[in-house]
C-alpha cells in the first residue's frame, strides 16, 4: 500500500515491507556513517523481530559493530546513542502508525534524527552507491536492562535542574497503557523509581496493539475507565515507541495531548531551581500557545519551528532552550537528552504533582485557556494552489505568515497551520484561538477553500 521516506525516516506497510528493502537501507546507513558502532532498538511490533535480525546481519556484514537494546523506546535508542561511543542509531518503529506499518528512524552520533542535509547525503548512498561487504565482520553487543540506564539519566537530569521528588505519604497511583509495546517495561520501572504505584493495563511487551496505537482520546477509553475503576491519580498513555505522552486525570478525563508539553513547561517553572531569570523554549508551529503564554508571562523567549522533532531540536540547540517539544505529546529536556521522551514527561508531571500537592485536573485548569481544532484529510500531489487560496482568503486578518512548513498564519486572536504530513499521505490543519466561536468560524472558512 505505501512506502514513505521522509525526514522522519522510513515507514512501510506490510505488503511493501521486504528483507531486501530493509537490507538496502541498512547497507546505505552503514556506508553513510563514519566509523563506529550503531545502536539498534525496536518498538515491539512482531515484524520488528525479523527486521532486527536483517539489520544486525547487514550492518555486521559491512564491518559495523552493533549495540542491541532489544525492545526499547526510541528515546532510549537516542539516549544510548548520544551518551555512548556510537556513531549513529536505528529505531525500528512506525511510531504511532497502526499495526500494519513498520519502519526505521535514523539517528546521528548526537542521538537526534538526521536533518534535511544529512538525509540527502544518506539517500544518495541509498539510491546511487553499490556498497560492498567488509571482509572483517562486526560484532553485536547486547545491552542488558537498558531501562535502568535510561531511568538513571532522567534522575540525574532532574537533580541537575534542582527538581526534587519528595516522598509523599500516599504514593501516586498511575494506570499505564503502553499498547503492549516498548513502554511496557520502561514506564512501570520509571514509576517505581519515582516512588509511585503502577497498575499495568496494556503492558505485556508483545507488540500486539489492543487498540489503535496513536494516543488520542478516542483510543483511550479503556484507560479512562481503568483510572476510575482503580481510583488512580492519573492515567498514562504512550505510543508504541514511547516518545509521545498523553495523560488522563484522576476523574478519568483525557486532558488532551496538547497539554503535555504545557504541563511540563509549568513543571520547570514551578519545580526547577533556575539559575537565571530568562530562558528559552522551542515548540513547533502546530503546537498550542499554552506553553508560549506561560513562557512569555515569565519573560522567556519562544521559538516556533517547522513540524518535526529534528527542527525543534535544532532550535533548542541554537537558542540553548531549557525545554521544548511538540503538541502531539512530545517533551524534550536537553538536561537528559535531545529527543522527545515520554519518560522525561512522566517524571516532570510527577514532580509537579508532588511539589504542588495538586491533582492533575487542577493543574490542567491552571493552564492558559485556548480553543483548538485539529483535522486531517487524504491528500496527494501539490498543495501550493490551496495554500495560495487560503492566504488570499485570510489576507486581511494575517499579522504574520510563514511558509517554511505548509502555511502558518498568526491572527490577532489565534493562529492557523495547514501542512502536508511527513509520515502519511494526508494534509493536516490545526487552528487555535482564544475564543471558541472564533476557531469554529475559522474552520468553516478553511473548509470552504477546499471545496471551491
N, C-alpha and C positions, 0 to 999 in steps of 0.2 A: 504493500500500500504506500509506504513512504520511507524515504531515507533523507534526513535533513542534516546538512552540515552548516554550522554557523559559529559565531564567536562563542557560543555556549557549548560547543563540542559536537559530537555525533549522536543523533537519535534515530533509531531504526525500528520499524515494525517487524514482527516475527517472520513474515513472509519474505522480507528483504534481508534478514539477518543471517549471514553465512560465515563460515570459518574463514574463507578467503577474504571477505570484506574486513573482518576484524584483524586478520593477519596483516593485511595491506596497511592499515592504519598503524599497527604496532611496529612494522618494519620502518615506515616513514618516520615515526616518532623516535625510534632508535637511531636513525640516521640524522635526524634534525638536531637532537640534543648533543651538547658537549659530553666528553667522557664523565662517567659517574653512575651511581646506582639510580634505579627508578622505583618509586613506591607504588604498590598496587593495592586497591581495596575494592570491594563490591557491596552493593546495597542489599543483597539477599535474594533478588529475583532468581527463580530457578534457572533461567537461561544464563545467568551470570556465572554459574558453575563451569560450563564448558568454555565460556568466553574467557574466564580467568585462566583456564588451562592453556588455551590458544595463545593468549597474550604473553604469559610467562614463558611458554615454549619458544615463541617467536623472539622475544627480547633476549633470552639467554642464548639462542642460536646465533644472534648477532653480537654476542660478546658482552651483553649487558648483565650486570648484577641486579637482582630484583629483591626488594624488601616487601614481603607479602603480609598484609594485615588481615586477610580473610574478609569476613563480613564486617564492615566498618562504615560509619558515616563519611560522606565526602569531607566534612570539616576535619575529621581525624586523619584522612589521607593528606589534606592540606597541611595540617599541623605537623605531621610526621615529616613531610617533605621540607617544610620551612625550617624545622629545628633538628634536622639530621644532615648527613653529608650527601643526601640525594640531590640529583641534578634535575629531577622532574618527577611527575606522578601521573597516574591514571586512576580515576574513579570510574568503576564500571556501574553505570546507572543511567536511567532515563528520568531521574528526578521525580517530579510529580506526575509524569505521564502514566496512563493506565497500563495494565499488566501485559498487554500485547506489544509493548515497547521495551527496548533496552538501548544502551548507548555507552558512550565513553566521554568523560570530561578530562581535559588535558591541562596539566599544571607545569609551570616553570619552576626553577630552583627556589624561588621565593614562596612556593606553595600557593600561588594565585593562578587563575586561569590565564591562558595565553591571550595577549591583547591582539588588536587587529593586525599589527605588523608581524608579530610572532606567528599568528595563524596563517598569514600569507606565505611566510617562509616555510612553515610546516606543510601547508598544502602543496607548495611547489615540489617538495620531496615526494609527496604522495602521488602527484599527477605526472611528474616528469622523470623521476630517477629510477634506475634499475639497481636495486640495493642488494649487495651480495652478503651471504652469511659469513660470520667470523670463524676462523679456524680454531680460536680459543673461546669456547662457550663460557657464558657467565654462570654465576651461582644464584640460587634462590634462598634467601633467609626468611624464616617465618617468625614474625613478632608475636610473642605470647602476651595475651591480655593488653591489647593496645588501649582499651578503655581506661586502664589505670594511669597511663601516661597522659592521656587527654585530660582526665579529671584533675590530675596534679597540676597541669599547666593552667587550668582555669582557676584553681585555688591560689596559685602563685600570682596570677594576673589581678585577681580581686584584692589580694594582700598588697600588691604594689600600688593599687589605686586607693588604698586605705579603706576599702569596703569590708565591713565586719559582718559576720554571720552569727549573731548572738544566739545562745541556747534559749529556747522557749519551753515553758512548762509542758504545753501541749504541742507536740510536733505537728507540722503542717502535713495534712494528708492529701495526696495527689493521685488521681487516676490517669494512667498513661495509655494512649493509643498510638502505637508506633507502626501501625498497619503490618505487623509481623515482620518488619524489615529491619534495617541496620540499627535503628534506635532501640531495639528490643532489649538488648543487654546494657547498652550505654546509658540510657536515660534513667532506668531504675538504679543503676550503680551510682550515678551522679546524685540522685535524690537521697540515697542512703548517706553519701558523703556530706550532704548539706543538712544532715540531722532531720530528714523528713521521712515520712512513711509513704510507701508506694503500693498502689493496687494496679498490677498489670492487667490491662484489658485485652489488647491485641499485641502481644509481645512474645510470640512463640519462635521468632527468628527464622521462620520457614520461607519468607518472601511471598507467601500466598496472601494476597490482599483480601481482607474481609469486606472491603467496600472500595469505592473509587478513591485512589490514594491522595489526590490533591486535598489538603486540609482546609476545605471550605465548609461553611456552616451546614449546608445541606448534606454533607457526607459524614457529619459527626453526631448524628442522632443518638447512637449507642453510647458514645462518650458522655453526652449531655445527660442521658438517663442514668448512667452509672455514677456520675458525680452526685446526683440527688439520692440515688439508692444507698450510697455509702456515706452520705453526709460529709463529703470531701470538701476541702477548701479551694481546690481548683482541679481542672482537667487539663491535661497536656496532650496536644496532638502534634506529631511531626510527620513530614513526608518520608518517602522510602529512603532517601539518602540523608535525612535528618539535618538538612541545612535550614529548613523553614520551621517556625514555631507558631502555633495558634493556641489560644488559651480559652478555657471555659471557666466562668466564675462559679462561686460557691452556690449560686442559685440554679446552676445548670444552664446558664445562658452563654452562648458564644459571644465573646466581646468583639470579634472581628479581627482578621489578620493585620489590618492597618494599625491597630492599637499596640501591636507587639513592640515595634521599634519606638513608638511614643512612650510606652511604659518603661522601656529600658533607658531611654533618654532621661525620663523622670528619675529612674533609679540612680543614674550617675549624678544628677543634680542633688538628690536627697541623701545619698549614701557615701559618695566618694569624698575623700579628703583632697580637694583640689588645691594645687599649689599656686594657681593664678586665677584671676577673675574671669578672663576671657578665653574661650576655647572655640573650636570649630567643629561642625558636624557635616556629614555629606549624606544626601539621600538622592534617589533618582527622581526623574521628572514625573513618574507615576505614583509617587508616594504622598500620602496625606500630609497636609500642612500642620497637623497636630505637633509633630516634632519640631517643625520650623518655628511655630509660635512659641513653644516652650523655650527653645534656644534663644530666639531673639528677645524674649521677655527677660532673659538673664544676660543680655549683652553679648551673646555668642554669635558667630558668623555661620551662615548656612550656604552650602554649595550644592546645587542641583546638577545631576549628570544624566546622560542618556541611560536608558534601562540596560541592565547587565551588571553582574557583580564586579567584573573587571573594571568597568567605568567608575563605579563607586570607589573601589579600592584605589585606583589611580588618583582620584581627587583627594582621598583621605591621606595618601602619602604626600601629595603635593602640598596640602594645607595643614598637615600634622593634626588631623582630626582626632578627637578623643573617642568618638563613637560614630557609627554610620550604619546604613542598611537600606533595605527596600521594604515597601509596604506589603509585600507578599508574605511577610513574617520572617524576613532575613535580618539578623543582627550581626554586626561586625564590630569587634572590640580589638583594636590593634595591640593592646597590652597583652592579649593572648595570642592572636594571630590574625592575619589579613584574609579572613574568609567568613562568609555567612555561617553561623553556628548556632543551632538550636540549644545546645547545652550551655553555651555562654548566655543566651537569652533567659533560659530557665534559672540560671544562677543569679542573674541580676534581678529577676522578678521575685525570687525567694528572699534575696537580700532586702528588697524594697518592702515586702510584706513583713519581714521580721523587724526591720528598723522602725517602720511606722506603726506596726500593730494593726494596720487596716486590712479589711477584706479586699479581694480582687475587684469586686463590683464597686466598692467605694473608691479605690484607686483609679479605676476606669472613668468614674464620674468626675474625677479631678482634672481629666484631660480637657484641652480646649474643645469646644463644641463645633463640629462641622458636619456637613452632609455630603455624602459621596455616592455616586452610582457608577458601577463598573459594568461593562458589557463587551461582548465579542461576537464576531460573525465570520463565517467562512469567507476566505478571500484568496485570490491568486492573481498574479500579474501586477502591473504598476499601479501604485496608489496616488501618483503625483496629481492626476486630474482631480481626484476627490479632495486632496489636501488644498489645492488651489480654490476649489469651490467653497470649502469650509472657511478658508481665510477671507474670501470675499464676503461671505455671509456675516461673519462676526467682526468685520474690519472696524466698525465704529466703536466696538467695546474693548478692543485689544489695547492693553497697556504695554505688554512685552510679548514678543513672539520669538520662538526658537524652532529651527528646522534641522537640528542635528540628530534627531531621533523621531521621525514622523513629523508631526506638527504639535507644538505646545504653545498655548496661549494663556497669558495672565490677564485676568479681568480685575476690575475694582472689587468684585465680590467673590472671586474664586479663580479657578483655572480649568483648562481642558487639555487632555492629551490624547491624540489619536495616532496609532502606530501599528506597523506590521509586527507580529510576533517573531522572535528569534528562533523559536523552537517548534512552532506549529503553523500550518497553512491557514492562519486566521488573522483578522485585524482586531485589535483591542482598542477600547476607548474608556477613559476614566475622566469623570467630571466631579469637581468638589467645590462647594460654595458654603458660605456662612448661613444661608437661608435655604430651607428645604424646597420651597416653591421655585426658587431661582434655579436650583440644579435640575428640577423637573422640566422647567421651561427650556433650559439649555439642551437637555437630552432630546426633547421633541424637535427642537430646531436642527440638531445634528442629524437625526434620523431622516428629516426631510431632505437633507443634502444627498443622502444615499439613495433616496427614492426618485430623485429628479432624473 
